[in-house]
Amino acid sequence: MATTTQAPTQLDPLDFLALDALLDDEERAIRDTVRRFVRERILPDVGDWFEQGILPREVVQELAKLGLFGMHLEGYGLPGASSVAYGLTCLELEAGDSGVRSAVSVQGSLAMFAIWRWGSEEQKERWLPPMHRGETIGCFGLTEPDAGSDPGAMRTHARREGSDWVLNGAKMWITNGTIADVAVVWAQTDDGEIRGFLVEKGTPGFSAPEIHKKLSLRASVTSELVLQDVRVPGDAMLPGSSTLRGPLSCLNEARFGIVFGAVGAARACFEEALAYARERIVFGKPISAYQLTQQKLAEMALEVNRAGLVALHIGRMKDEGTLRPEHVSLGKMGNVRGALEVCRSARTILGGNGITLEYPVIRHMNNLESVLTYEGTHEVHTLVVGQALTGENAFGRG
């Protein structure tokens, strides 16, 4: 019997396991649109933004015009895209810069999601449409100077005065805080409840000074929120949640985006290292021809593809309604740690060029140092997974 020999298919180094084939047409279309925006609008200038410590407001508006704010939420004029489509969006945005992804994540998965999930119908109708259009920017105030990994120890306090609430306290490391028109602020009440409040910019006693001298997430607005006898009306409180379950559910939404976003940062550094290794000539041949460099590249490819598979599977679980917070913790643990390893290895391949902003590697490395600890530190997620495995609570309070 005669046999036909097919020419071997050329492997795509940036999609070694052909993950693209696991996406549907709509998911690819959304991903490609965001990828094109990042390449045309973000990558040419993001090194300068990082150096200057800015994220231009017009870029935030362009992200809104793409329909990315709250894209995975339904109703109230929101797109209702799939979780995987939203995850792929986060991946492509973070391939540009973690700060850009953070702007979208905080707007949609923290501020908008808090209102969408825990707000009243009046609050949803008032805030969600203009937030989706980028006419209103939001931020999310949970972390405090002395209460990060332990939000139950928050000191921000809300007391009832007639039909109003009076808030006092401070929040720290708040993305978008200085530019936000409305802040979702979580506070503890006299009866021990944890309540969310919508605090509008310009409210007397409320300020949001920007945090400077950062060496990470520089292309992002990071702020403190200060509340000194801030009076808000009773209908500014989110009625749907009175426990830590409220803010923690929002954090889980944001962590989901990080599971995908970290893959984007890793892919960007791997892509740069692979291209550089092919062009850099040492001792008469490209460094890609040396065993040690090939080992680094192979390990990087393994991590990028592993992380991509984990993210996609977690996305499918979310769309199917089977995803648990512990799954997201496992994904964030592995993918952010792996992305950092990829970036550090890429830095060694680029040598001295790896520390300049002419290349994206050191920028992604620095950003990921923040991603490793925000939305739950690596250690906290380790204990979440550990408790799921053993049934034993290893956190400080038992």
Contacts in CASP RR format, 6 or more apart in sequence:
PFRMAT RR
TARGET T0000
AUTHOR 0000-0000-0000
METHOD contacts of the structure
MODEL  1
MATTTQAPTQLDPLDFLALDALLDDEERAIRDTVRRFVRERILPDVGDWF
EQGILPREVVQELAKLGLFGMHLEGYGLPGASSVAYGLTCLELEAGDSGV
RSAVSVQGSLAMFAIWRWGSEEQKERWLPPMHRGETIGCFGLTEPDAGSD
PGAMRTHARREGSDWVLNGAKMWITNGTIADVAVVWAQTDDGEIRGFLVE
KGTPGFSAPEIHKKLSLRASVTSELVLQDVRVPGDAMLPGSSTLRGPLSC
LNEARFGIVFGAVGAARACFEEALAYARERIVFGKPISAYQLTQQKLAEM
ALEVNRAGLVALHIGRMKDEGTLRPEHVSLGKMGNVRGALEVCRSARTIL
GGNGITLEYPVIRHMNNLESVLTYEGTHEVHTLVVGQALTGENAFGRG
12 18 0 8 1.000
13 274 0 8 1.000
13 301 0 8 1.000
14 267 0 8 1.000
14 270 0 8 1.000
14 271 0 8 1.000
14 274 0 8 1.000
16 301 0 8 1.000
16 304 0 8 1.000
16 305 0 8 1.000
17 305 0 8 1.000
17 309 0 8 1.000
19 305 0 8 1.000
19 308 0 8 1.000
19 309 0 8 1.000
19 312 0 8 1.000
20 28 0 8 1.000
22 312 0 8 1.000
23 31 0 8 1.000
23 84 0 8 1.000
23 88 0 8 1.000
26 82 0 8 1.000
26 85 0 8 1.000
27 82 0 8 1.000
27 84 0 8 1.000
27 85 0 8 1.000
27 88 0 8 1.000
30 81 0 8 1.000
30 85 0 8 1.000
30 88 0 8 1.000
30 89 0 8 1.000
31 85 0 8 1.000
31 88 0 8 1.000
31 89 0 8 1.000
31 91 0 8 1.000
31 92 0 8 1.000
33 66 0 8 1.000
34 66 0 8 1.000
34 68 0 8 1.000
34 88 0 8 1.000
34 89 0 8 1.000
34 92 0 8 1.000
34 93 0 8 1.000
35 92 0 8 1.000
35 95 0 8 1.000
37 62 0 8 1.000
37 66 0 8 1.000
38 92 0 8 1.000
38 93 0 8 1.000
38 95 0 8 1.000
38 96 0 8 1.000
38 100 0 8 1.000
41 59 0 8 1.000
41 62 0 8 1.000
42 59 0 8 1.000
42 93 0 8 1.000
42 96 0 8 1.000
42 97 0 8 1.000
42 100 0 8 1.000
43 96 0 8 1.000
43 360 0 8 1.000
46 96 0 8 1.000
46 97 0 8 1.000
46 100 0 8 1.000
46 219 0 8 1.000
46 360 0 8 1.000
46 363 0 8 1.000
47 219 0 8 1.000
47 357 0 8 1.000
47 360 0 8 1.000
47 363 0 8 1.000
48 357 0 8 1.000
49 55 0 8 1.000
49 56 0 8 1.000
49 97 0 8 1.000
49 218 0 8 1.000
49 219 0 8 1.000
50 97 0 8 1.000
50 218 0 8 1.000
50 219 0 8 1.000
50 357 0 8 1.000
50 363 0 8 1.000
51 218 0 8 1.000
51 357 0 8 1.000
52 218 0 8 1.000
53 214 0 8 1.000
53 218 0 8 1.000
53 219 0 8 1.000
54 219 0 8 1.000
55 99 0 8 1.000
55 100 0 8 1.000
55 103 0 8 1.000
55 219 0 8 1.000
55 220 0 8 1.000
55 221 0 8 1.000
57 179 0 8 1.000
59 100 0 8 1.000
60 103 0 8 1.000
60 134 0 8 1.000
60 137 0 8 1.000
60 179 0 8 1.000
61 134 0 8 1.000
63 69 0 8 1.000
63 100 0 8 1.000
63 103 0 8 1.000
63 104 0 8 1.000
64 132 0 8 1.000
64 133 0 8 1.000
64 134 0 8 1.000
64 135 0 8 1.000
67 79 0 8 1.000
67 132 0 8 1.000
68 89 0 8 1.000
68 93 0 8 1.000
68 104 0 8 1.000
69 104 0 8 1.000
69 107 0 8 1.000
69 108 0 8 1.000
69 112 0 8 1.000
69 131 0 8 1.000
69 132 0 8 1.000
69 133 0 8 1.000
69 134 0 8 1.000
70 78 0 8 1.000
70 79 0 8 1.000
70 107 0 8 1.000
70 108 0 8 1.000
70 109 0 8 1.000
70 112 0 8 1.000
70 113 0 8 1.000
70 131 0 8 1.000
70 132 0 8 1.000
71 78 0 8 1.000
71 79 0 8 1.000
71 80 0 8 1.000
71 81 0 8 1.000
71 85 0 8 1.000
71 86 0 8 1.000
71 89 0 8 1.000
71 108 0 8 1.000
72 79 0 8 1.000
72 80 0 8 1.000
72 81 0 8 1.000
72 82 0 8 1.000
72 83 0 8 1.000
72 85 0 8 1.000
72 86 0 8 1.000
72 109 0 8 1.000
73 79 0 8 1.000
73 80 0 8 1.000
73 108 0 8 1.000
73 112 0 8 1.000
73 113 0 8 1.000
73 116 0 8 1.000
73 128 0 8 1.000
74 80 0 8 1.000
75 128 0 8 1.000
76 116 0 8 1.000
76 124 0 8 1.000
76 125 0 8 1.000
76 128 0 8 1.000
76 129 0 8 1.000
76 132 0 8 1.000
77 128 0 8 1.000
77 129 0 8 1.000
77 132 0 8 1.000
78 116 0 8 1.000
78 128 0 8 1.000
78 132 0 8 1.000
81 89 0 8 1.000
82 319 0 8 1.000
83 256 0 8 1.000
83 315 0 8 1.000
83 318 0 8 1.000
83 319 0 8 1.000
84 312 0 8 1.000
84 315 0 8 1.000
84 316 0 8 1.000
84 318 0 8 1.000
84 319 0 8 1.000
86 257 0 8 1.000
87 256 0 8 1.000
87 257 0 8 1.000
87 259 0 8 1.000
87 260 0 8 1.000
87 261 0 8 1.000
87 311 0 8 1.000
87 315 0 8 1.000
88 260 0 8 1.000
89 104 0 8 1.000
90 101 0 8 1.000
90 104 0 8 1.000
90 105 0 8 1.000
90 257 0 8 1.000
90 258 0 8 1.000
90 260 0 8 1.000
90 261 0 8 1.000
91 260 0 8 1.000
91 261 0 8 1.000
91 263 0 8 1.000
91 264 0 8 1.000
91 267 0 8 1.000
91 311 0 8 1.000
92 264 0 8 1.000
93 100 0 8 1.000
93 101 0 8 1.000
93 104 0 8 1.000
93 261 0 8 1.000
94 100 0 8 1.000
94 101 0 8 1.000
94 260 0 8 1.000
94 261 0 8 1.000
94 262 0 8 1.000
94 263 0 8 1.000
94 264 0 8 1.000
94 265 0 8 1.000
95 261 0 8 1.000
95 264 0 8 1.000
95 265 0 8 1.000
95 267 0 8 1.000
95 268 0 8 1.000
96 264 0 8 1.000
96 268 0 8 1.000
96 360 0 8 1.000
97 219 0 8 1.000
97 220 0 8 1.000
97 363 0 8 1.000
97 364 0 8 1.000
97 367 0 8 1.000
98 217 0 8 1.000
98 220 0 8 1.000
98 261 0 8 1.000
98 265 0 8 1.000
98 364 0 8 1.000
98 367 0 8 1.000
98 368 0 8 1.000
98 370 0 8 1.000
98 371 0 8 1.000
99 175 0 8 1.000
99 217 0 8 1.000
99 219 0 8 1.000
99 220 0 8 1.000
99 367 0 8 1.000
100 219 0 8 1.000
100 220 0 8 1.000
101 257 0 8 1.000
101 261 0 8 1.000
102 175 0 8 1.000
102 217 0 8 1.000
102 220 0 8 1.000
103 175 0 8 1.000
103 176 0 8 1.000
103 220 0 8 1.000
103 221 0 8 1.000
105 254 0 8 1.000
105 257 0 8 1.000
105 258 0 8 1.000
106 138 0 8 1.000
106 139 0 8 1.000
106 140 0 8 1.000
106 175 0 8 1.000
106 176 0 8 1.000
106 254 0 8 1.000
107 131 0 8 1.000
107 134 0 8 1.000
107 137 0 8 1.000
107 138 0 8 1.000
107 176 0 8 1.000
108 131 0 8 1.000
108 253 0 8 1.000
109 250 0 8 1.000
109 253 0 8 1.000
109 254 0 8 1.000
109 256 0 8 1.000
109 257 0 8 1.000
110 139 0 8 1.000
110 140 0 8 1.000
110 184 0 8 1.000
110 250 0 8 1.000
110 251 0 8 1.000
110 253 0 8 1.000
110 254 0 8 1.000
111 131 0 8 1.000
111 138 0 8 1.000
111 139 0 8 1.000
111 140 0 8 1.000
111 176 0 8 1.000
111 180 0 8 1.000
111 182 0 8 1.000
111 183 0 8 1.000
111 184 0 8 1.000
112 127 0 8 1.000
112 128 0 8 1.000
112 131 0 8 1.000
112 132 0 8 1.000
112 138 0 8 1.000
113 249 0 8 1.000
113 250 0 8 1.000
113 253 0 8 1.000
114 140 0 8 1.000
114 184 0 8 1.000
114 196 0 8 1.000
114 238 0 8 1.000
114 246 0 8 1.000
114 247 0 8 1.000
114 250 0 8 1.000
115 123 0 8 1.000
115 124 0 8 1.000
115 127 0 8 1.000
115 128 0 8 1.000
115 131 0 8 1.000
115 184 0 8 1.000
115 198 0 8 1.000
115 238 0 8 1.000
116 124 0 8 1.000
116 128 0 8 1.000
117 241 0 8 1.000
117 246 0 8 1.000
117 249 0 8 1.000
117 250 0 8 1.000
118 196 0 8 1.000
118 238 0 8 1.000
118 239 0 8 1.000
118 240 0 8 1.000
118 241 0 8 1.000
118 246 0 8 1.000
118 249 0 8 1.000
119 238 0 8 1.000
119 239 0 8 1.000
119 240 0 8 1.000
120 235 0 8 1.000
120 238 0 8 1.000
120 239 0 8 1.000
120 240 0 8 1.000
122 235 0 8 1.000
123 198 0 8 1.000
123 235 0 8 1.000
123 238 0 8 1.000
127 136 0 8 1.000
127 182 0 8 1.000
127 198 0 8 1.000
130 136 0 8 1.000
131 137 0 8 1.000
131 138 0 8 1.000
136 181 0 8 1.000
136 182 0 8 1.000
137 176 0 8 1.000
137 179 0 8 1.000
137 180 0 8 1.000
137 181 0 8 1.000
137 182 0 8 1.000
138 176 0 8 1.000
138 177 0 8 1.000
138 180 0 8 1.000
138 181 0 8 1.000
138 182 0 8 1.000
138 183 0 8 1.000
138 184 0 8 1.000
139 174 0 8 1.000
139 175 0 8 1.000
139 176 0 8 1.000
139 177 0 8 1.000
139 180 0 8 1.000
139 182 0 8 1.000
139 183 0 8 1.000
139 184 0 8 1.000
139 208 0 8 1.000
139 223 0 8 1.000
139 225 0 8 1.000
140 174 0 8 1.000
140 175 0 8 1.000
140 183 0 8 1.000
140 184 0 8 1.000
140 250 0 8 1.000
141 171 0 8 1.000
141 174 0 8 1.000
141 183 0 8 1.000
141 184 0 8 1.000
141 185 0 8 1.000
141 186 0 8 1.000
141 225 0 8 1.000
142 148 0 8 1.000
142 151 0 8 1.000
142 154 0 8 1.000
142 171 0 8 1.000
142 186 0 8 1.000
142 247 0 8 1.000
142 250 0 8 1.000
142 251 0 8 1.000
143 151 0 8 1.000
143 171 0 8 1.000
143 172 0 8 1.000
143 173 0 8 1.000
143 174 0 8 1.000
144 154 0 8 1.000
144 155 0 8 1.000
144 156 0 8 1.000
144 169 0 8 1.000
144 170 0 8 1.000
144 171 0 8 1.000
144 172 0 8 1.000
145 170 0 8 1.000
145 172 0 8 1.000
146 153 0 8 1.000
146 155 0 8 1.000
147 153 0 8 1.000
147 154 0 8 1.000
147 155 0 8 1.000
149 376 0 8 1.000
149 377 0 8 1.000
149 379 0 8 1.000
149 380 0 8 1.000
151 186 0 8 1.000
151 244 0 8 1.000
151 247 0 8 1.000
151 248 0 8 1.000
152 188 0 8 1.000
152 194 0 8 1.000
152 244 0 8 1.000
154 186 0 8 1.000
154 187 0 8 1.000
154 188 0 8 1.000
154 194 0 8 1.000
155 169 0 8 1.000
155 170 0 8 1.000
155 188 0 8 1.000
156 167 0 8 1.000
156 168 0 8 1.000
156 169 0 8 1.000
156 170 0 8 1.000
156 171 0 8 1.000
156 185 0 8 1.000
156 186 0 8 1.000
156 187 0 8 1.000
156 188 0 8 1.000
156 227 0 8 1.000
157 167 0 8 1.000
157 168 0 8 1.000
157 169 0 8 1.000
157 187 0 8 1.000
157 188 0 8 1.000
157 189 0 8 1.000
157 190 0 8 1.000
158 165 0 8 1.000
158 166 0 8 1.000
158 167 0 8 1.000
158 187 0 8 1.000
158 188 0 8 1.000
158 189 0 8 1.000
158 195 0 8 1.000
158 197 0 8 1.000
159 165 0 8 1.000
159 166 0 8 1.000
159 189 0 8 1.000
159 190 0 8 1.000
160 189 0 8 1.000
160 190 0 8 1.000
161 231 0 8 1.000
163 233 0 8 1.000
163 234 0 8 1.000
164 231 0 8 1.000
164 232 0 8 1.000
164 233 0 8 1.000
164 234 0 8 1.000
165 197 0 8 1.000
165 231 0 8 1.000
165 232 0 8 1.000
165 233 0 8 1.000
165 234 0 8 1.000
165 236 0 8 1.000
165 237 0 8 1.000
166 229 0 8 1.000
166 230 0 8 1.000
166 231 0 8 1.000
167 185 0 8 1.000
167 187 0 8 1.000
167 197 0 8 1.000
167 199 0 8 1.000
167 227 0 8 1.000
167 229 0 8 1.000
167 230 0 8 1.000
167 231 0 8 1.000
167 232 0 8 1.000
168 227 0 8 1.000
168 228 0 8 1.000
168 229 0 8 1.000
168 230 0 8 1.000
169 187 0 8 1.000
169 226 0 8 1.000
169 227 0 8 1.000
169 228 0 8 1.000
170 224 0 8 1.000
170 225 0 8 1.000
170 226 0 8 1.000
170 227 0 8 1.000
171 185 0 8 1.000
171 224 0 8 1.000
171 225 0 8 1.000
171 227 0 8 1.000
172 224 0 8 1.000
172 225 0 8 1.000
173 211 0 8 1.000
173 222 0 8 1.000
173 374 0 8 1.000
174 183 0 8 1.000
174 208 0 8 1.000
174 222 0 8 1.000
174 223 0 8 1.000
174 224 0 8 1.000
174 225 0 8 1.000
175 217 0 8 1.000
175 220 0 8 1.000
175 221 0 8 1.000
175 222 0 8 1.000
175 223 0 8 1.000
176 221 0 8 1.000
176 223 0 8 1.000
177 183 0 8 1.000
177 208 0 8 1.000
177 210 0 8 1.000
177 221 0 8 1.000
177 222 0 8 1.000
177 223 0 8 1.000
177 225 0 8 1.000
178 208 0 8 1.000
178 209 0 8 1.000
178 210 0 8 1.000
178 221 0 8 1.000
178 223 0 8 1.000
179 221 0 8 1.000
180 201 0 8 1.000
180 208 0 8 1.000
181 200 0 8 1.000
181 201 0 8 1.000
182 198 0 8 1.000
182 199 0 8 1.000
182 200 0 8 1.000
182 201 0 8 1.000
183 198 0 8 1.000
183 199 0 8 1.000
183 200 0 8 1.000
183 201 0 8 1.000
183 206 0 8 1.000
183 208 0 8 1.000
183 225 0 8 1.000
184 196 0 8 1.000
184 197 0 8 1.000
184 198 0 8 1.000
184 238 0 8 1.000
184 250 0 8 1.000
185 196 0 8 1.000
185 197 0 8 1.000
185 198 0 8 1.000
185 199 0 8 1.000
185 225 0 8 1.000
185 227 0 8 1.000
186 194 0 8 1.000
186 195 0 8 1.000
186 196 0 8 1.000
186 197 0 8 1.000
186 247 0 8 1.000
187 194 0 8 1.000
187 195 0 8 1.000
187 196 0 8 1.000
187 197 0 8 1.000
188 194 0 8 1.000
188 195 0 8 1.000
189 195 0 8 1.000
193 242 0 8 1.000
193 243 0 8 1.000
194 241 0 8 1.000
194 242 0 8 1.000
194 243 0 8 1.000
194 244 0 8 1.000
194 246 0 8 1.000
194 247 0 8 1.000
195 237 0 8 1.000
195 238 0 8 1.000
195 241 0 8 1.000
195 242 0 8 1.000
196 237 0 8 1.000
196 238 0 8 1.000
196 241 0 8 1.000
196 247 0 8 1.000
197 232 0 8 1.000
197 236 0 8 1.000
197 237 0 8 1.000
197 238 0 8 1.000
198 232 0 8 1.000
198 236 0 8 1.000
198 237 0 8 1.000
198 238 0 8 1.000
199 206 0 8 1.000
199 227 0 8 1.000
199 230 0 8 1.000
199 232 0 8 1.000
199 236 0 8 1.000
201 208 0 8 1.000
203 230 0 8 1.000
203 231 0 8 1.000
203 232 0 8 1.000
204 230 0 8 1.000
204 231 0 8 1.000
205 226 0 8 1.000
205 227 0 8 1.000
205 228 0 8 1.000
205 229 0 8 1.000
205 230 0 8 1.000
206 225 0 8 1.000
206 226 0 8 1.000
206 227 0 8 1.000
206 228 0 8 1.000
206 230 0 8 1.000
207 225 0 8 1.000
207 226 0 8 1.000
208 223 0 8 1.000
208 224 0 8 1.000
208 225 0 8 1.000
208 226 0 8 1.000
209 223 0 8 1.000
209 224 0 8 1.000
209 226 0 8 1.000
210 221 0 8 1.000
210 222 0 8 1.000
210 223 0 8 1.000
211 222 0 8 1.000
211 223 0 8 1.000
211 224 0 8 1.000
214 222 0 8 1.000
215 366 0 8 1.000
216 366 0 8 1.000
216 367 0 8 1.000
216 369 0 8 1.000
216 370 0 8 1.000
217 366 0 8 1.000
217 367 0 8 1.000
217 370 0 8 1.000
218 366 0 8 1.000
241 247 0 8 1.000
241 249 0 8 1.000
248 325 0 8 1.000
251 375 0 8 1.000
251 376 0 8 1.000
252 325 0 8 1.000
252 328 0 8 1.000
254 375 0 8 1.000
255 328 0 8 1.000
255 329 0 8 1.000
255 332 0 8 1.000
255 375 0 8 1.000
255 376 0 8 1.000
256 314 0 8 1.000
256 315 0 8 1.000
256 318 0 8 1.000
256 323 0 8 1.000
256 328 0 8 1.000
258 332 0 8 1.000
258 335 0 8 1.000
258 336 0 8 1.000
258 371 0 8 1.000
258 375 0 8 1.000
259 310 0 8 1.000
259 311 0 8 1.000
259 314 0 8 1.000
259 328 0 8 1.000
259 331 0 8 1.000
259 332 0 8 1.000
259 335 0 8 1.000
260 308 0 8 1.000
260 311 0 8 1.000
260 315 0 8 1.000
261 311 0 8 1.000
261 335 0 8 1.000
262 307 0 8 1.000
262 332 0 8 1.000
262 335 0 8 1.000
262 336 0 8 1.000
262 338 0 8 1.000
262 339 0 8 1.000
262 368 0 8 1.000
262 371 0 8 1.000
263 304 0 8 1.000
263 307 0 8 1.000
263 308 0 8 1.000
263 311 0 8 1.000
263 335 0 8 1.000
263 339 0 8 1.000
264 339 0 8 1.000
265 339 0 8 1.000
265 343 0 8 1.000
265 364 0 8 1.000
265 367 0 8 1.000
265 368 0 8 1.000
265 371 0 8 1.000
266 300 0 8 1.000
266 303 0 8 1.000
266 304 0 8 1.000
266 307 0 8 1.000
266 335 0 8 1.000
266 338 0 8 1.000
266 339 0 8 1.000
266 342 0 8 1.000
266 343 0 8 1.000
267 304 0 8 1.000
268 360 0 8 1.000
268 364 0 8 1.000
269 300 0 8 1.000
269 339 0 8 1.000
269 342 0 8 1.000
269 343 0 8 1.000
269 346 0 8 1.000
269 347 0 8 1.000
269 360 0 8 1.000
269 361 0 8 1.000
269 364 0 8 1.000
269 365 0 8 1.000
270 297 0 8 1.000
270 300 0 8 1.000
270 301 0 8 1.000
270 304 0 8 1.000
270 342 0 8 1.000
270 346 0 8 1.000
272 346 0 8 1.000
272 350 0 8 1.000
272 359 0 8 1.000
272 360 0 8 1.000
272 361 0 8 1.000
273 296 0 8 1.000
273 297 0 8 1.000
273 300 0 8 1.000
273 345 0 8 1.000
273 346 0 8 1.000
273 349 0 8 1.000
273 350 0 8 1.000
273 361 0 8 1.000
274 288 0 8 1.000
274 297 0 8 1.000
276 349 0 8 1.000
276 350 0 8 1.000
276 353 0 8 1.000
276 359 0 8 1.000
277 286 0 8 1.000
277 287 0 8 1.000
277 288 0 8 1.000
277 293 0 8 1.000
277 297 0 8 1.000
277 349 0 8 1.000
278 286 0 8 1.000
278 288 0 8 1.000
279 286 0 8 1.000
280 286 0 8 1.000
280 287 0 8 1.000
281 287 0 8 1.000
282 290 0 8 1.000
287 293 0 8 1.000
287 349 0 8 1.000
288 294 0 8 1.000
288 297 0 8 1.000
293 349 0 8 1.000
296 345 0 8 1.000
296 348 0 8 1.000
296 349 0 8 1.000
297 349 0 8 1.000
299 341 0 8 1.000
299 345 0 8 1.000
300 342 0 8 1.000
300 345 0 8 1.000
300 346 0 8 1.000
303 338 0 8 1.000
303 339 0 8 1.000
303 341 0 8 1.000
303 342 0 8 1.000
304 342 0 8 1.000
307 334 0 8 1.000
307 335 0 8 1.000
307 338 0 8 1.000
307 339 0 8 1.000
308 335 0 8 1.000
310 331 0 8 1.000
310 334 0 8 1.000
310 335 0 8 1.000
311 331 0 8 1.000
311 335 0 8 1.000
314 323 0 8 1.000
314 327 0 8 1.000
314 328 0 8 1.000
314 331 0 8 1.000
315 323 0 8 1.000
317 323 0 8 1.000
317 327 0 8 1.000
324 388 0 8 1.000
325 384 0 8 1.000
326 384 0 8 1.000
326 385 0 8 1.000
326 388 0 8 1.000
329 381 0 8 1.000
329 384 0 8 1.000
329 385 0 8 1.000
330 381 0 8 1.000
330 385 0 8 1.000
332 375 0 8 1.000
332 376 0 8 1.000
332 381 0 8 1.000
333 378 0 8 1.000
333 381 0 8 1.000
333 382 0 8 1.000
333 385 0 8 1.000
336 368 0 8 1.000
336 371 0 8 1.000
336 372 0 8 1.000
336 378 0 8 1.000
337 372 0 8 1.000
337 378 0 8 1.000
339 364 0 8 1.000
339 368 0 8 1.000
339 371 0 8 1.000
340 365 0 8 1.000
340 368 0 8 1.000
340 369 0 8 1.000
340 372 0 8 1.000
343 361 0 8 1.000
343 364 0 8 1.000
343 365 0 8 1.000
343 368 0 8 1.000
344 365 0 8 1.000
346 354 0 8 1.000
346 361 0 8 1.000
347 354 0 8 1.000
347 355 0 8 1.000
347 361 0 8 1.000
347 362 0 8 1.000
347 365 0 8 1.000
350 359 0 8 1.000
350 361 0 8 1.000
353 359 0 8 1.000
354 361 0 8 1.000
354 362 0 8 1.000
355 362 0 8 1.000
356 362 0 8 1.000
357 363 0 8 1.000
372 378 0 8 1.000
383 394 0 8 1.000
383 395 0 8 1.000
386 392 0 8 1.000
386 394 0 8 1.000
387 393 0 8 1.000
387 394 0 8 1.000
387 395 0 8 1.000
END
